[in-house]
Amino acid sequence: MKLPTLFATAALAISLLAPNAQAQSAKIDAAGKKEVLEVMTKRITQNAYVPGVDFNKLNALLEKQKADLDKAETEDQFSDAVNTALQEFGFSHIVLMQPVAVNARVNRSSVGIGVNIQPHEDGILVVRVVPKAPADEAGIVAGDILVKANGKQITDPSDLRGEEGQQVTISVRKADGKMKDYTITRRKFSTVRPEELKWVDKDTAAISIYTFDLSYDKENVEKLMAEASKAKNLIVDLRNNGGGAVMNMTHFLGMVLPKETKIGTFVNKRLVDDFVKEKGGNPNDLKAIAEFSEAGKLRPWANVNVPVFKGKIAVLVNGASGSASEITAQALKEYVNAPIVGTKSAGAVLVSVMQPLVRGFQVQFPISDYVSAKGVRLEHNGVPVDVEAKTPQEIMPGKADPAWQFALDLLAKINLPKN
């Protein structure tokens, strides 16, 4: 049985994770749109579950977007219109993914120039360049401002998109204010960002985990955590980590929490029905339902390769930290008094599944809610921080991450819990 996934929805991830310049979207006709909508609606209304939510109102939500759905000519425009309707449910993990996004996720690759970007008044600011991607090989660096593409002012990420093999000449404003033109050929590049370990000082290591999804590398994480075991303090950086698979999350938690730790409870329809039948309780009282369940308890994976970290732990999160990363942060907060530094997390914590539809589309929808061991529902609420530290747009080589110092200050003030 395929394990459920926990990660920010694709529509949400566009705002949470810096967008990547991708290949142009394919055309879609009226028959194709009708077919996708019919299959998607059936999957969601028959299988999706969030306590207290009526998924049968999906047709009414789609009807409100009929004008945009009818005029949509590309898969990109179509999925945008559908996701506008799905967002009306008001919770995370419900999204239609177009074929381009599906392929990028499954193949862990994309077509384009390979930059993570943010809007800028003069164009688009490069916040990260994907290693070995076309932009990196051309000489574009974080901090550059992309001003024009083929002589046209850049106002939107779509201005950078194009087909594989196409050239684009980009006018770039460098850090010194000078303009420079780069002619770059769009091609496929890897979107995998390996986990990293850095030493903040002689006693403190910082591990960055960018995802718990398909590209999470268990072997690499174990190697890094073995190195981190030499430290007295550990900073777990989950900023911009949108989540991922349950098994990957519990794999990491197995190296920072004892295997018997009860992290939280997945609250699905069967559990709610059993609670109502046996206890006569309120089906919307998630805390009581979680306390009722023993079988649904989530625990760390028993890792025999790396010992559980024994020192102090701090966690970094931001508004792009979603789902599995939020569960991780909350568990460390509850069990080892880990201080949380950054900005409040996304509040996108529902267990979901990805199901293929037709014509290469996929739909993600929730199948259960989640409550932490201490009764905290993270969906909508997120993980609050102890000290606010905004995520910098870029950290130039040789410069320290400003969030590290906040974490160090908090670590110095806490005591390890007694066993």
C-alpha positions in Angstrom: 0.0 0.0 0.0 1.3 3.4 -0.9 2.1 5.5 2.1 0.3 8.8 2.3 2.2 12.0 1.5 2.4 15.1 3.6 3.4 18.1 1.6 2.3 21.6 0.7 -0.1 21.6 -2.3 1.3 22.5 -5.6 -0.9 25.7 -5.8 0.3 26.7 -2.3 3.9 25.7 -3.1 4.0 28.3 -5.8 3.9 31.0 -3.1 5.7 29.0 -0.5 8.6 27.7 -2.6 10.2 30.1 -5.0 8.9 29.4 -8.5 11.1 27.7 -11.1 11.1 28.7 -14.7 9.5 25.7 -16.5 8.6 24.5 -19.9 5.5 26.1 -21.6 2.2 24.5 -20.8 0.4 22.4 -23.4 -2.9 23.2 -25.0 -6.1 21.6 -23.7 -9.5 21.4 -25.5 -13.1 21.4 -24.1 -13.3 17.6 -24.2 -10.1 17.2 -22.3 -11.2 19.6 -19.6 -14.5 17.8 -19.3 -12.8 14.5 -18.9 -10.3 15.6 -16.3 -13.0 17.4 -14.3 -15.3 14.4 -14.3 -12.6 12.0 -13.0 -11.3 14.4 -10.5 -14.7 15.2 -9.0 -15.5 11.5 -8.6 -12.1 10.8 -6.9 -12.5 13.7 -4.4 -16.2 13.3 -3.5 -15.8 9.5 -3.0 -12.5 9.4 -1.2 -11.4 12.7 0.4 -11.9 13.3 4.1 -11.5 16.2 6.5 -13.6 16.2 9.7 -16.7 18.3 9.2 -16.2 19.0 5.5 -18.8 18.2 2.8 -16.9 17.5 -0.4 -20.1 17.2 -2.4 -20.1 21.0 -2.7 -17.2 20.7 -5.2 -19.5 21.0 -8.2 -20.8 24.3 -6.9 -17.3 25.6 -6.4 -16.3 24.6 -9.9 -19.5 26.3 -11.3 -18.3 29.6 -9.8 -15.1 29.3 -11.9 -17.0 28.3 -15.1 -16.0 31.4 -17.0 -12.3 30.9 -16.4 -12.6 27.2 -17.0 -14.3 27.7 -20.3 -11.8 30.3 -21.6 -8.7 28.3 -20.4 -6.7 27.2 -23.5 -3.7 25.7 -21.8 -3.2 23.1 -19.1 -1.6 25.9 -17.0 -4.7 28.1 -17.3 -7.0 25.2 -16.7 -5.3 24.0 -13.6 -5.1 27.5 -12.2 -8.9 27.9 -12.6 -9.6 24.5 -11.0 -7.3 25.2 -8.1 -9.0 28.5 -7.5 -12.2 26.5 -6.9 -10.4 23.9 -4.8 -8.9 26.6 -2.6 -12.4 27.6 -1.6 -12.6 24.6 0.7 -10.2 26.6 2.9 -7.6 23.9 3.8 -4.4 22.5 2.4 -3.5 19.4 0.4 -6.2 19.6 -2.3 -4.9 20.5 -5.7 -5.0 19.5 -9.4 -1.5 19.1 -10.8 -1.0 19.5 -14.6 1.3 17.1 -16.5 4.3 19.5 -16.4 4.2 19.7 -12.6 3.6 15.9 -12.3 6.7 15.1 -14.5 8.8 17.6 -12.6 7.9 16.0 -9.3 8.3 12.4 -10.4 11.4 12.9 -12.5 12.9 15.5 -10.1 13.8 17.6 -13.0 12.5 20.6 -14.8 13.1 22.5 -18.1 14.3 26.0 -18.1 17.3 28.1 -16.9 17.3 26.9 -13.3 16.7 29.8 -10.9 14.6 30.3 -7.8 13.2 33.8 -8.0 11.2 36.5 -6.2 9.4 39.6 -7.5 11.5 42.8 -7.7 10.4 46.3 -8.7 12.9 46.2 -11.6 12.2 42.6 -12.7 12.9 39.4 -10.9 15.4 38.8 -8.1 17.4 35.6 -8.2 17.4 34.1 -4.7 19.1 30.8 -5.6 20.7 29.3 -8.7 20.3 25.6 -9.2 23.8 24.0 -9.3 24.9 22.8 -12.7 21.7 24.3 -14.3 22.0 26.6 -17.4 21.9 29.8 -15.4 24.7 28.6 -13.1 26.9 27.5 -16.0 26.3 30.9 -17.6 27.4 32.8 -14.5 24.2 34.1 -13.0 24.4 34.2 -9.2 22.0 34.8 -6.3 21.4 38.5 -5.9 21.3 39.2 -9.6 18.2 41.0 -11.0 16.8 39.7 -14.2 15.5 42.7 -16.1 14.8 41.7 -19.7 14.3 38.5 -21.7 15.0 38.9 -25.4 14.7 42.6 -25.0 11.3 42.5 -23.3 10.9 43.8 -19.7 10.4 40.8 -17.3 7.3 41.2 -15.2 6.3 37.6 -14.5 8.0 34.2 -14.2 6.3 33.1 -17.4 8.5 35.6 -19.2 11.4 33.2 -18.6 9.6 30.0 -19.7 10.2 28.3 -23.0 10.8 24.9 -24.7 13.8 22.7 -24.2 16.6 23.8 -26.6 15.3 27.3 -27.0 17.8 30.2 -26.4 16.9 33.3 -24.4 19.0 36.4 -23.9 18.6 37.8 -20.4 19.7 41.3 -19.4 20.9 41.1 -15.8 21.7 43.8 -13.3 24.7 42.6 -11.2 25.4 43.5 -7.6 27.6 46.4 -8.6 24.8 47.9 -10.6 26.2 47.1 -14.0 24.2 45.4 -16.7 25.3 42.3 -18.5 23.6 40.1 -21.1 23.6 36.3 -20.9 22.5 34.0 -23.8 21.3 30.8 -22.2 19.8 27.6 -23.8 16.9 26.2 -21.8 17.4 22.5 -21.0 16.4 19.8 -18.5 18.1 20.1 -15.1 17.9 18.3 -11.7 15.7 19.9 -9.1 17.1 17.7 -6.3 18.7 19.8 -3.5 20.7 17.5 -1.2 20.6 17.8 2.5 23.5 19.7 4.0 25.4 19.9 7.3 27.3 22.9 8.4 29.2 23.7 11.6 28.0 26.9 13.3 30.7 26.7 15.9 32.7 24.0 17.5 29.7 22.7 19.6 26.9 23.3 17.2 25.9 21.7 13.9 23.1 22.8 11.6 21.4 20.3 9.3 19.3 21.6 6.4 16.6 19.3 5.1 14.9 20.8 2.1 12.1 18.2 1.6 10.7 15.0 2.9 9.4 14.1 -0.5 10.9 11.9 -3.3 14.3 13.4 -3.3 14.9 12.9 0.5 18.1 10.9 0.7 18.0 8.5 3.7 21.7 7.5 3.2 22.9 11.1 3.0 20.8 12.1 6.1 22.2 9.3 8.1 25.7 10.2 7.1 25.1 13.8 8.1 23.5 12.9 11.4 26.4 10.6 12.3 28.6 13.6 11.9 26.2 15.8 13.9 26.3 13.3 16.8 29.7 14.9 17.6 28.0 18.2 18.4 26.5 19.3 21.7 23.8 21.3 19.9 21.9 20.7 16.7 20.0 23.2 14.6 17.4 21.6 12.4 16.7 23.9 9.4 13.3 23.1 7.9 12.8 26.5 6.2 11.2 26.2 2.8 10.6 22.5 3.4 7.1 21.9 2.2 6.9 18.4 3.6 6.8 15.0 2.0 6.3 11.3 2.7 5.4 10.0 6.2 8.1 7.4 6.0 10.8 9.9 5.3 9.7 12.2 8.1 9.7 9.3 10.6 13.1 8.2 9.3 14.6 11.6 10.3 12.6 11.7 13.6 14.2 8.3 14.5 17.5 10.1 14.8 16.3 12.8 17.1 13.6 11.1 19.2 13.4 7.7 20.9 11.5 5.1 18.8 8.7 4.7 21.5 7.9 8.4 21.3 4.2 9.1 20.5 4.4 12.0 18.1 0.8 12.5 17.3 -2.3 10.9 15.8 -3.8 10.7 12.3 -7.5 11.3 12.5 -9.3 9.6 9.6 -12.9 8.8 8.8 -12.8 5.3 10.2 -11.3 6.5 13.5 -14.0 9.2 13.8 -16.8 6.7 13.1 -15.4 4.3 15.7 -15.2 7.1 18.3 -18.8 8.2 17.7 -20.0 4.6 17.8 -18.1 3.5 20.9 -18.0 6.7 22.9 -20.9 8.7 21.5 -18.6 11.6 21.2 -18.5 14.7 19.1 -17.1 13.9 15.6 -15.4 17.3 15.5 -13.6 17.0 18.8 -10.2 16.0 17.3 -8.3 16.1 20.6 -10.7 13.6 22.2 -10.6 11.4 19.1 -6.8 11.4 19.2 -6.8 10.4 22.9 -9.3 7.7 22.1 -7.0 6.1 19.5 -3.9 4.0 20.1 -3.6 2.4 16.7 -3.4 5.7 14.9 -0.4 6.9 16.9 2.6 8.1 14.9 6.1 7.1 16.1 9.6 7.6 14.9 11.3 4.9 12.7 13.7 2.8 14.7 17.0 3.7 13.2 19.8 1.1 13.9 22.4 3.0 11.9 22.6 6.3 13.8 22.1 6.9 17.5 19.5 9.2 18.7 21.0 12.7 19.1 21.5 13.4 22.8 22.2 17.2 22.8 20.1 20.3 22.6 18.0 20.9 19.5 16.6 24.1 17.9 14.4 24.2 14.8 14.2 26.8 12.1 10.9 27.3 10.2 9.2 29.9 8.0 5.9 30.3 6.1 7.1 27.8 3.5 7.6 25.1 6.1 4.6 22.8 5.6 3.1 19.6 6.7 5.7 16.9 7.5 8.2 19.6 8.5 5.6 21.2 10.8 4.9 17.8 12.4 8.7 17.4 12.9 9.0 20.9 14.5 6.1 20.4 16.8 7.3 17.0 17.9 10.7 18.4 18.8 9.1 21.3 20.6 6.9 19.0 22.7 9.5 16.3 23.5 12.9 18.0 23.8 11.8 21.6 24.5 13.3 22.6 21.1 13.0 26.4 20.6 11.5 27.4 17.3 13.2 30.3 15.4 12.0 32.0 12.2 8.4 32.9 11.2 5.2 30.9 11.8 4.9 27.8 9.6 2.4 27.3 6.9 -0.3 25.5 8.9 -0.8 23.0 6.1 -0.9 19.7 7.9 -3.3 17.1 6.4 -2.4 13.6 5.3 -3.0 13.3 1.6 -2.7 11.0 -1.3 -1.7 11.6 -5.0 -3.9 9.9 -7.5 -3.5 9.8 -11.3 -6.4 11.0 -13.4 -6.4 11.2 -17.2 -4.3 13.0 -19.8 -1.3 13.1 -17.4 -3.0 15.1 -14.7 -2.9 14.1 -11.0 -5.0 15.2 -8.1 -3.9 15.5 -4.5 -6.6 15.4 -1.7 -6.6 14.9 2.1 -7.7 11.6 3.7 -7.1 12.5 7.4 -6.3 15.3 9.8 -3.5 15.3 12.4 -3.3 16.1 16.1 0.1 16.3 18.0 0.8 14.3 21.1 -0.2 17.3 23.3 -3.5 17.9 21.4 -2.4 20.6 19.0 -4.1 20.7 15.6 -1.5 22.2 13.2 -3.8 22.6 10.1 -4.6 26.4 9.8 -2.7 27.1 13.0 1.0 26.3 12.1 3.9 26.1 14.5 4.5 29.5 16.3 8.0 30.7 16.9 9.8 31.6 20.1 11.9 34.2 18.3 11.2 35.8 14.9 13.9 35.8 12.3 12.9 36.4 8.7 14.5 34.2 6.1 17.0 36.1 4.1 16.5 36.3 0.4 20.1 35.2 0.0 23.1 34.4 2.1 26.3 35.2 0.3 29.3 32.8 0.5 31.2 33.3 3.8 28.3 35.0 5.5 26.6 33.5 8.6 22.8 32.8 8.6 21.3 35.4 11.0 18.8 32.8 12.3 21.7 30.8 13.7 22.6 33.4 16.4 19.0 33.5 17.6 19.0 29.7 17.8 22.3 29.7 19.7 21.0 32.3 22.2 17.9 30.2 22.9 19.9 26.9 23.1 22.1 28.5 25.8 19.0 29.2 28.0 17.3 25.8 27.9 17.9 22.6 29.9 17.6 19.1 28.4 14.5 17.3 29.7 15.1 14.7 32.3 14.5 11.1 31.2 
